[in-house]
């Protein structure tokens, strides 16, 4: 019985030390994991304003080279996951931008985030950087779905398109998938 009490005290002491360490770690890191500021709060972040909306955006490469516009996944994500596309900047002018309300672009009301606004925003980015020339689009996941939808509406503005791991490309396929997996939409 004495051994059980001793083990119980050791376990209780161990738990107390863990709680104390967790509490100390929490106190020491307060504020370090805050939500990052968007371009609206931090004007030093790379950005571009088109049609009265400011996007978190960066470009790499020579602007005289063909344009590649990258489209990140999500929705709700940012372009950090596709930064490996920087390797294209030797031969292309590569544009990274975070879509409306996403990443470090300014927050907007949920009703402003629609496929229509995403296509319109992409069209303004294409017009701005393409300067009348066709552009190349590289989209990942949600970005691939957006690139596909954009191509459907503006094929005359796109030279090449790369779709990496797209989700549903049309509503029929989405419904078929939901039925096959017995998920509800």
C-alpha positions in Angstrom: 0.0 0.0 0.0 2.9 2.3 0.8 4.3 1.7 -2.7 1.0 2.7 -4.3 0.8 5.9 -2.2 4.4 6.8 -3.2 3.7 6.1 -6.9 0.6 8.2 -6.6 2.5 11.1 -5.1 5.2 10.8 -7.8 2.5 10.8 -10.6 0.7 13.7 -9.0 4.0 15.6 -8.7 4.8 14.8 -12.4 1.4 16.1 -13.5 1.9 19.3 -11.4 5.3 19.9 -13.1 3.7 19.4 -16.5 0.9 21.8 -15.7 3.4 24.4 -14.4 5.6 24.0 -17.5 2.5 24.3 -19.8 1.4 27.4 -17.9 4.9 29.0 -18.0 5.1 28.2 -21.8 1.7 29.8 -22.3 2.6 33.0 -20.4 6.0 33.3 -22.2 4.4 33.0 -25.7 1.4 35.3 -25.3 1.1 37.4 -28.4 3.6 35.4 -30.4 1.0 33.3 -32.1 -1.4 36.1 -32.9 -3.2 36.2 -36.3 -0.8 37.9 -38.7 -1.6 41.4 -39.9 -2.9 41.7 -43.4 -1.8 44.3 -46.0 -4.5 46.5 -44.6 -2.7 46.8 -41.2 0.9 46.4 -42.4 1.7 48.5 -45.5 5.3 47.1 -45.5 3.9 43.7 -46.8 4.2 43.3 -50.6 1.0 44.2 -52.2 -0.8 45.5 -55.3 -4.1 47.4 -55.6 -6.3 46.7 -58.6 -9.9 48.0 -58.9 -9.9 49.4 -55.3 -8.9 46.1 -53.7 -5.4 45.5 -52.3 -4.0 42.0 -52.6 -1.0 40.5 -50.8 1.1 39.8 -53.9 4.7 39.3 -55.0 6.3 39.0 -58.4 9.5 37.3 -59.4 11.5 37.3 -62.6 11.8 39.6 -65.5 8.6 41.4 -66.5 9.4 41.0 -70.2 9.1 37.2 -69.9 5.8 35.4 -70.3 3.6 35.8 -67.3 2.7 32.9 -65.0 -0.1 33.6 -62.4 -0.2 31.2 -59.5 -3.4 30.3 -57.8 -3.2 28.8 -54.3 -5.4 26.2 -52.7 -8.0 26.8 -50.1 -10.2 28.6 -50.2 -8.9 30.3 -47.2 -5.2 29.4 -47.7 -2.3 31.4 -48.9 0.5 31.0 -51.5 3.2 29.7 -49.2 2.5 26.1 -50.2 3.2 26.8 -53.9 6.4 29.0 -53.4 8.4 26.2 -55.1 7.0 27.7 -58.3 9.7 30.4 -57.8 11.9 28.1 -59.8 9.9 29.3 -62.9 11.2 32.8 -62.5 14.3 32.1 -64.5 12.1 31.9 -67.7 8.8 33.5 -66.6 7.5 36.5 -64.8 5.8 34.7 -61.8 2.9 36.4 -60.0 1.9 35.1 -56.5 -1.2 36.7 -55.0 -3.6 35.9 -52.2 -7.2 35.8 -53.3 -9.8 38.2 -51.8 -10.2 37.7 -48.1 -7.4 35.0 -47.9 -3.9 34.8 -46.6 -2.6 38.3 -45.9 -5.1 40.0 -48.2 -7.6 42.1 -46.4 -10.6 40.4 -44.8 -14.0 40.8 -46.4 -17.5 39.9 -45.6 -18.3 36.2 -46.4 -20.8 37.1 -49.0 -18.0 38.8 -51.0 -16.2 35.4 -51.4 -18.0 33.8 -54.4 -16.9 32.1 -57.6 -18.0 35.2 -59.5 -15.9 37.5 -57.4 -12.9 35.1 -57.6 -13.2 35.0 -61.4 -13.6 38.8 -61.6 -10.6 39.3 -59.3 -8.5 36.8 -61.4 -9.6 38.6 -64.6 -8.3 41.9 -63.1 -5.0 40.3 -62.2 -4.7 38.8 -65.7 -5.4 42.1 -67.3 -3.0 44.0 -65.1 -0.1 41.6 -65.5 -0.9 40.3 -69.0 -1.1 43.8 -70.5 -3.2 42.5 -73.4 -1.0 39.3 -73.8 -2.1 35.8 -73.0 -0.9 34.5 -69.6 -0.2 31.1 -68.1 -2.1 29.9 -65.1 -0.9 27.3 -62.5 -3.5 26.3 -60.0 -3.3 24.0 -57.0 -6.4 22.4 -55.5 -9.0 25.1 -55.2 -6.7 27.3 -57.3 -7.0 24.6 -60.1 -10.7 24.7 -59.9 -10.6 28.5 -60.1 -8.2 28.4 -63.1 -10.5 25.9 -64.9 -13.6 28.1 -64.2 -11.6 31.2 -65.5 -10.5 29.3 -68.6 -14.2 28.5 -69.3 -15.1 32.2 -69.2 -11.9 33.8 -70.7 -10.1 31.3 -73.0 -8.8 34.1 -75.1 -6.7 35.4 -72.3 -5.0 32.1 -71.4 -2.0 30.6 -73.2 -1.3 27.5 -71.0 -2.9 26.1 -67.9 -1.6 23.6 -65.3 -4.1 22.1 -62.9 -2.5 20.4 -59.9 -4.7 18.2 -57.7 -8.0 20.0 -58.7 -11.1 19.3 -56.7 -14.4 19.1 -58.5 -14.3 20.7 -61.9 -18.1 20.6 -62.4 -21.2 20.2 -60.4 -22.2 16.9 -62.0 -18.9 15.3 -60.9 -19.4 16.7 -57.4 -22.9 15.2 -57.2 -21.7 11.8 -58.5 -18.9 11.8 -56.0 -21.2 12.6 -53.1 -23.6 9.9 -54.2 -20.8 7.3 -54.5 -19.4 8.1 -51.1 -22.9 8.7 -49.6 -22.0 12.2 -48.4 -24.7 14.9 -48.2 -24.3 18.2 -50.0 
